[in-house]
Amino acid sequence: MTAKLYGQDRAKIECLIDNFSLNTALTNLEDKPGLTKLHLDMDGSTPESAKSNVQYNKGAQLFYHLESLVGEENFRQFLGFYVRTFYQGSVTSRDFINTFETFLAEQAFKG
C-alpha cells in the first residue's frame, strides 16, 4: 500500500525500519519466547508486558507474503471478503486462516 501511495523507494525504507524495529523487539524479548510469536502465548505475562511491535510487524510481513503468493488483486478481494465476513464481530487467528483457505479454494474454482 505504501508503494502505491508514496512510491517504491519509500516502501523499501519503511520496510527496513520495520525490520530493524522487529529485530530490536525480538532481542528485548529473548527471555520471553512466547511473546515473540505472531499468535501470543501469554502464559505468565500481563497484557502490559506483552505490548511490543512484534505482532504488528510480523502481521504486516505476513500480509505482504500472502499478497506476494496470491497477487495484489486477489489479496485485495480477500481483504474485502474478510471484512464483510467479520464486520463488527470478534475474530481469532484460526478464523483468519480458515477464511483465507476458504477464499483461496473458492477463487481456484472460479478460474
Backbone as a ProteinNet text record, in pm:
[ID]
protein_1_A
[PRIMARY]
MTAKLYGQDRAKIECLIDNFSLNTALTNLEDKPGLTKLHLDMDGSTPESAKSNVQYNKGAQLFYHLESLVGEENFRQFLGFYVRTFYQGSVTSRDFINTFETFLAEQAFKG
[TERTIARY]
82.9	0	87.6	194	283	342.1	379.3	437.8	338.8	213	111.2	91.9	96.2	72.2	194.7	312.1	430.6	548.7	536.3	644.7	723.9	792.1	865.3	982.5	1052.9	1167.5	1125.5	1017.8	971	924.4	858.4	811.7	929.9	1037.7	1156.9	1219.2	1226.5	1283.5	1197.9	1066.2	978.3	989.9	1009	1028.3	1156.1	1263.4	1389.7	1374.2	1304.7	1281.8	1199.6	1094.9	1011.2	1090.9	1178.2	1261	1356.5	1415.6	1503	1424.4	1305.9	1220.1	1183.6	1151.2	1117.3	1236.5	1353.3	1472.8	1505	1488.3	1511	1412	1286.2	1183.9	1210.3	1249.5	1278.3	1396.3	1497.3	1613.1	1571.2	1486.6	1440.6	1352	1294.8	1203.6	1265.6	1396.8	1462.5	1427.4	1408.5	1376.7	1228	1147.3	1003.7	963.9	1005.8	981.6	833.8	744.6	601.6	548.8	621.1	578.6	640.8	719.3	781.6	704.5	594.5	514	407.9	363.7	252.8	126.8	105.4	-5.8	53.7	29.3	94.3	62.7	164	147.8	164.7	53.5	52.6	80.7	111.5	135.3	239.8	200.4	291.4	317.7	241.5	263.1	134	150.7	36.8	24.5	-92.6	-104.9	-3.4	27.8	124.2	263.6	303.8	437.7	445.1	330.7	327.5	328	307.9	297.9	433.5	435	556.5	518	616.3	594.1	592.5	621.4	637.8	515.1	397.8	278.3	243.3	261.8	231	324	453.7	549.8	539.2	520.5	503.7	373.6	269.2	142.3	155	225.4	246.6	328.7	430.4	511.6	429.5	340.9	254.2	163.7	103.8	17.4	95.7	215.3	299.2	329.5	361	392.5	270.3	155.8	34.4	-0.4	13.8	-13	81.6	208.5	304.8	271.3	203.9	166.3	44.7	-55.7	-182	-202.1	-116.5	-129.4	-206.1	-174.6	-232.8	-384.7	-437.3	-582.9	-656.4	-607.1	-670.7	-665.1	-551.9	-539.9	-633.9	-646.6	-739.9	-883	-918.1	-1051.7	-1069.7	-964.6	-972.7	-998.2	-924.1	-941.4	-1084.9	-1142.8	-1282	-1375.4	-1350.8	-1429.4	-1418.3	-1297.4	-1270.8	-1343.4	-1334	-1400.1	-1551.6	-1606.2	-1751.4	-1794.8	-1712.6	-1746.4	-1749.8	-1656.1	-1643.2	-1678.1	-1748.2	-1785.5	-1851.7	-1799.1	-1848	-1848.8	-1759.9	-1750.5	-1609.8	-1594.5	-1463.8	-1406.9	-1276.2	-1211.1	-1087.8	-1047.1	-925.7	-827.9	-708	-608.8	-661.1	-725.4	-779.5	-887.9	-970	-1070.9	-1005.1	-895.3	-824.9	-774.4	-709.9	-655.1	-766.1	-871.9	-982.7	-1046.4	-1063.4	-1124.5	-1033.8	-905.3	-810.7	-812.3	-811.2	-814.1	-944.2	-1056.2	-1185.8	-1187.3	-1139.5	-1135.2	-1048.4	-932.6	-844.3	-910.5	-978.1	-1044.7	-1153.8	-1230	-1335.9	-1277	-1166.4	-1102.2	-1046	-995.3	-936.3	-1040.9	-1165.2	-1271.8	-1331.6	-1303.8	-1355.3	-1270.5	-1151.2	-1072.4	-944.2
-118.4	0	125.2	123.5	239.3	268.8	163.3	182	251.5	214.3	276.7	424.4	455.2	592.4	683	629.3	715	671.4	557.6	511.4	397.1	325.2	205.3	236	348	381.2	399.2	472.7	493.5	361.2	277.2	147.8	63.2	64.6	-12.3	41	172.8	232.6	198.2	208.4	174.8	27.8	-56.9	-199.8	-222.3	-155.8	-167.6	-119	-7.9	44.9	-53.9	-109.3	-207.1	-332.2	-377.6	-495	-466.8	-348	-309.8	-308	-249.4	-243.4	-383.7	-472.7	-610.2	-680.5	-667.6	-732.8	-681.6	-552	-494.3	-551.6	-557.1	-611.2	-758	-835.3	-977.7	-995.4	-912.5	-917.8	-885.2	-784.7	-744.8	-850.3	-939.2	-1041	-1181.8	-1190.1	-1321.9	-1410.9	-1350.6	-1428	-1464	-1417.3	-1445.9	-1490.4	-1609.5	-1652.5	-1658.2	-1677.6	-1680.8	-1548.1	-1439.9	-1307.3	-1265.6	-1353.7	-1321.8	-1381.8	-1446.5	-1510.6	-1414	-1438	-1358.5	-1386	-1513.5	-1552.9	-1570.5	-1474.3	-1469.3	-1587.9	-1630	-1724.1	-1641.7	-1606.8	-1512.1	-1576	-1705	-1771.5	-1696.1	-1655.8	-1588.1	-1442.5	-1386.6	-1247.9	-1168	-1039.6	-949.7	-879	-825.8	-751.1	-636.8	-572	-462.3	-510.8	-627.5	-678.1	-737.6	-770.3	-829.7	-724.9	-599.7	-494.2	-471.9	-487.3	-461.6	-445.6	-420.7	-407.8	-542.3	-649.8	-780.7	-819.5	-817.9	-864.3	-773.3	-643.9	-552.1	-576.5	-586.4	-605.2	-743.8	-845.5	-979.5	-989.1	-923.9	-924	-856.5	-744.4	-674.5	-760.9	-828.7	-916.3	-1034	-1086	-1195.5	-1149	-1032.2	-979.4	-959.1	-905.8	-884.8	-1019	-1118.5	-1251.1	-1313.7	-1307.5	-1364.2	-1293.6	-1162.8	-1087.4	-1129.7	-1155.5	-1198.2	-1336.9	-1418.6	-1552.8	-1553.1	-1470.5	-1475.7	-1358.8	-1257.9	-1140.9	-1029.5	-907.8	-789.7	-785.3	-809.2	-800.3	-907.8	-1031.4	-1139.1	-1110.7	-1057.5	-1029.5	-916.4	-817.3	-708	-761.4	-851.8	-913.4	-994.1	-1066.4	-1142.4	-1049.3	-938.8	-847.3	-793.5	-761.2	-717.8	-827.2	-950.2	-1066.5	-1087.4	-1075.3	-1095.3	-989.9	-865.3	-758	-775.8	-808.9	-830.5	-949.7	-1053.8	-1173.8	-1147	-1068.1	-1048.6	-906.7	-833	-696.6	-690.7	-607.7	-585.7	-712.6	-804.7	-926.4	-945.8	-1043.7	-1080.7	-1193.8	-1193.5	-1297.9	-1349.6	-1467.7	-1529.2	-1552.2	-1590	-1625.1	-1739.5	-1835.5	-1950.8	-1905.2	-1807.4	-1753.1	-1696.4	-1623.6	-1565.7	-1676.4	-1776.5	-1886.6	-1958.8	-1994	-2065.6	-1982.2	-1853.4	-1766.6	-1753.3	-1741.1	-1731.5	-1859.5	-1974	-2102.1	-2118.4	-2081.1	-2089.3	-1998.1	-1876.9	-1781.9	-1835.9	-1890.6	-1945.4	-2060.4	-2147	-2261	-2212	-2113.3	-2058.9	-1990.3	-1917.9	-1849.7	-1949.9	-2063.2	-2163.7	-2220.4	-2231.1	-2286.9	-2183.4	-2055.4	-1950.3	-1937.7	-1989.7	-1985.8	-1921.4
0	0	0	81.2	86.6	-50.3	-123	-255.7	-349.4	-340.9	-426.8	-392	-262	-218.9	-232.5	-197.1	-186.3	-272.9	-340.4	-426.3	-365.5	-451.9	-413.5	-319.8	-341.6	-256.6	-111	-89.6	47.7	109.4	31.3	82.2	127.9	51.7	89.4	217.9	230.1	351.3	472.7	458.8	571.1	608.8	510.4	537.5	617.4	579.8	653.8	797.1	815.7	950.9	1032.9	972.7	1042.8	1079.1	989.3	1018.9	1133.8	1136.8	1247.4	1378.2	1374.7	1492.4	1540.8	1446.5	1482	1545.6	1485.7	1541.1	1680.7	1702.3	1834.5	1935.8	1898.9	1989.5	2019.7	1918.5	1940.4	2034.9	2019.7	2109.5	2252.4	2268.6	2402.2	2467.3	2387	2440.4	2439.6	2427.6	2420.7	2539.8	2657.2	2776.6	2785.9	2689.1	2686.4	2546.2	2504.1	2365.6	2327.4	2423.3	2393.2	2340.9	2372.5	2329.9	2196.8	2136.1	2007.6	1890.7	1919.8	1815.8	1764.1	1643.1	1589.8	1671.4	1704.1	1791.5	1931	2019.1	2150.3	2239.5	2313.8	2423.5	2550.4	2613.5	2725	2860.9	2864.8	2992.9	3074.8	3194.5	3285.7	3251.3	3158.9	3118.7	3135.8	3149.5	3155.2	3020.1	2988.6	2862.4	2850.9	2963.3	2960.2	2922.3	2974.7	2943.8	2803.5	2745.8	2612.1	2502.1	2538.4	2437	2370.9	2238.1	2159.8	2013.2	1931	1787.7	1716.6	1788.1	1724.8	1643.2	1703	1632.8	1515.1	1530.9	1420.8	1302	1331	1222.3	1159.9	1242.8	1186	1107.7	1155.8	1083.9	948.1	945.3	818	722.6	775.1	690.4	639.2	723.2	679.6	565.7	581.2	474.8	345.6	355.3	236.8	169.7	251	197.3	129.6	195.5	136.8	5.8	4.1	-118	-230.1	-194.6	-297.1	-350.8	-271	-315.6	-407.5	-374.9	-449.3	-544.8	-537.3	-622.7	-553.7	-593	-527.5	-538.8	-656.9	-676	-597.6	-601.8	-524.4	-375	-329.2	-186.6	-146.8	-231.5	-204.5	-196.3	-287.2	-283.2	-154.8	-113.5	10.8	128.9	136.8	249.9	256.3	139.7	137.2	185.9	139.5	181.6	332.7	384.9	527.3	611.3	570	644.5	641.3	524.6	515.9	601.5	605.6	681.7	831.8	881.7	1026.1	1071.5	987.8	1021.8	1159.1	1245.2	1381.5	1466.4	1438	1517.8	1571.3	1654.8	1707.9	1624.3	1607.8	1528.9	1601	1560.6	1613.1	1498.3	1532.2	1429.5	1344	1407.4	1334.4	1236.2	1275.3	1183.3	1058.2	1077.8	963.8	870.9	927.7	847.3	772.1	842.4	777.7	666.5	691	590.8	468.6	491.7	380	297.1	363.9	292.7	214.6	274.7	206.6	84.2	100.3	-10.1	-124.3	-89.8	-192.6	-268.1	-194.6	-259.5	-353.5	-311.2	-396.4	-519.3	-501.9	-614.3	-714.8	-665.2	-754.7	-848.5	-802	-886.1	-981.1	-954.6	-1043	-1169.8	-1165.4	-1286.4	-1267.5
[MASK]
+++++++++++++++++++++++++++++++++++++++++++++++++++++++++++++++++++++++++++++++++++++++++++++++++++++++++++++++

